[in-house]
Amino acid sequence: MADIPKLTLYDFPADPGVDGWITFSPFVLEVERALRLAKLPFEHVRLPYQKVKGKNPIGQLPVLGIGSEIVADSTRILHRIEGLAPGSMTGGLDARGIAEAWLWEEFADAALYPQLLFARWADDRGWPVLKQAFFSGFPPVIRDVIGSIVRKNVVKRLVLADFLRAGPEACVERRARVLDALDARAPEGGFWLGPRATSADLGLFAHLHELRMPKTPWLAEEVSRRATLSRWLDRVHAATRG
């Protein structure tokens, strides 16, 4: 541990202000919990929006500083954490199990993150929460203009990605199907692929835990109705909170 460089996790400035949620970003949450699972000490730094591209030219976070090295993209960061703390992301699995763990982590990014974007940016119930968190620092007139532009761009991307093309009702139906499937697959005990948490748990947990944030109670209730899935989420939360 003494040979590991200083670790700095860079996050957006918006703070949810809710115990158990340090960020609105599932990807930042995934890396934060991965670092805690790996028992790697780190500093959590919120960057002003105008400084984000100074850490990642494409404007995306999280970014993990490893000494002077900068690593972007949550999946790449988890692989890097595995290199710093071998076994921490793979839980003693064999080669086939490790491959499956990373596939579940990828599934979470592809299937669950668009649902989170839809619920926060396109759903009129979720938008006020995000608007207050992300744009409250701007003067009222500018806040409304910038917020509206960013929201339209996010919704446009969801349509172009063929996620929102069929309309909001189809998104809600898809979310219910995915949650039902995950509830049926969730383990009654232990973690997603065995007795130890892995990248599969971290990826799935981060997006689902963001869905159940108390500031969006209708989403939290959707998750809580899936009892087996919720119990697994609680186990991952306890194991990775540090």
N, C-alpha and C positions, 0 to 999 in steps of 0.2 A: 504494500500500500504506500510505503514511503517513496517509491520510485514513480508513482503516478503524478503527472503534472497537475497544476491547478485546473479544476473544471468549472466552467461558467456556463450556465444555461440561460440563453437570451429569450425573452418573452415580449409580447406586445404590452403596451402600458395599461390596458383595461384590466382592472381587478374585480372579479365577481363579488368579492366581499361576503363569501359564503364558506363556512368551515367545511373543509374537505375538497374544495375546488380552488386551486391557486390561479386558474386561467380559464379563459373562454375557449382556448384552442385545445382540441383533443390530442393534437400532435405534441404540443408542449407538455400536456398532462402525461402522455405516454412516456416521454423521455424522463420527466421528473420521477415517475414511479419506477422506471427502469433503473435509474441511478440509485434510488432508495433500495430497490430489491438487490442490486449489486453491492450495496453498502459502500458506495463511493461518495465521499463528501463533495459538495458542490455549492456554488453561489448562484442564486436565482436573481437575475437582473432584468428589470423591465426597461425596454428601450423606447424612447420617444419615436413616433411614427417616422419622423424625418430622418432618423438614424438607422432604420432597419436595413436599408439598401447598403449601408456601410458595412454591415455584417454579411449580407447575402444580396448580391446584385439583382436577383429576381424578386426581392421583396417578401420572401416567405420566411417564417419562423416555424419551428425552433431552429436555433443554431447552437451548437455546443462548442465552446472554446476549450480546447485541450492544450493547455499551455499556450503556445503561439499558433497552434493549428486550429483552423476553423472548419467544422464539419456541419453541413446543412442536410436537411431531409431526415425525418424521424427514423425511417427504416435504416438508412445508412448509419445514423447515430447509434441505433440499437446494436448493429453489427460491430460498431467501434467499441461500444461498452462491453460486448462479449469478448473482444480482444483484450480489453483492460482487466476484466474479471471473468476468466474462462468458466463456462458453465452457468453463468448467471442468467443468460437469456435462453439457454437450451435445457436446463434442468436435468442433466444426466441422461437425456434421450439418446437413442441410437440414431444412425444416419437417416433412416426413414422418418423417425419421429421428429428430428430436427427440421427436415424438409417440410413436414406437415405444419410444424409450429410457425415457420415463416410464411407458409401459404395462408394460414388463418390470419396472420398479421396483415398480409396483403389484402385478404378478403375484407377485413374491417375498413381499410382505407377506401376500397372500391365500392362497397355496398352500404356502409354505415355513414361515412362522412357526407355523401350527398344528402342523406336524410337530415343530418344536422344542419347543413346549409339551408335546405328547404324550410325546416322548422323555424329557423332563426331569421332568415332573410325574406322568404316568400310568404310565409304564413303571417297574416295580420296580427295574430296573437303573440308571436315571438318577436316581431320586428321592433316594438317599443322597448323591449328589454335590451336588445342589441344597440339600438339607436342611442339610448341613454348611456350605455356603457362605453361605446366607441366614439360618440360625437358630442358628448355633453360639454367638453372643453372648448368647443367652438362658439362664437357668438350666435344667437338664435337664428338669424337669417341665413348665415353661412352654413350653420349646422343642418338646416332643412335642405338646402340646395345640395351640399356635398353628400349628405346621407341619402338623398333621393337618387343621385347619380350612381353612387356606389351600389346601392340596392338594386337598381335596374341592371347594372353590369353583372352582378352576381346571378340574378334571375336569368339574364340572357345566357350566361354560361351554362346554367343548369338545363335550359332548353336545348342549347346547341349540343350538350353532352347526351341528349336524348333521355334525360332523367325527368324533366318537367314537361316534355312535349305533349304528353297525354293529359295534362292538367293536374291540379292539386289532389283531386279525389283519388286518382290512380297512384299518386305518391303515398297517400295515407294508407291505401289498401296494400301497397307493396311493403310499407313499414310494418304493418300488422303481420303479414306473411313471414317476413324475415324474423321478427321478434318471436313469433310462434315456433318457427323452425329452430331458432337458437335456444328457446326454452326447452324444446323436446330433446335437443342435443346436449344441453348443459349437464355437467356431472352432478350427482347427488352429494358427493363429497370430494374433497381434494380440488384439483385444478383441471384445466381444460384437457390436458393430455397426460395427466398423471399426478403424483403426490407433490410435485414442485411446480411453482409458477414458471412460465416461459414467455417467450415473445408472443405466443398465441394469446395468452391471458392479457398481456399488456395492451396489445392492439385492440382486442375486442372490448376490454374494460374501458379504455380511454374514451371511446366514442359512446358507449352505452352509459357510462357514468355522466358524461356531459348531457346526454338526453334526459337523465333523471335529476338534473340540477333543480333545486326548489324554485328558482325564478321562472321556470316554465312548468308549472304544476300539472298541466294536462299531459305533457310528455312523461313526466316522472310517474304519473299514475299508469300510463300505458306500460311502462317497464315493470312497475311494481305488481301489476296483474299477473305477470309471468313469475310465479313463485320460485321455481327451481333456478331460473336465470338470475333472479334477484338475490337468492341465497349465495349463488356462486359469486356474483358481483360483490357482495358484502365480504366474502372470504378474500377476494383479491384486494379489496380496499384495505382490509386489516393487514394483509401480508405485505403490502407495498407502501403503506402510509409512513412508516418509519418513525 
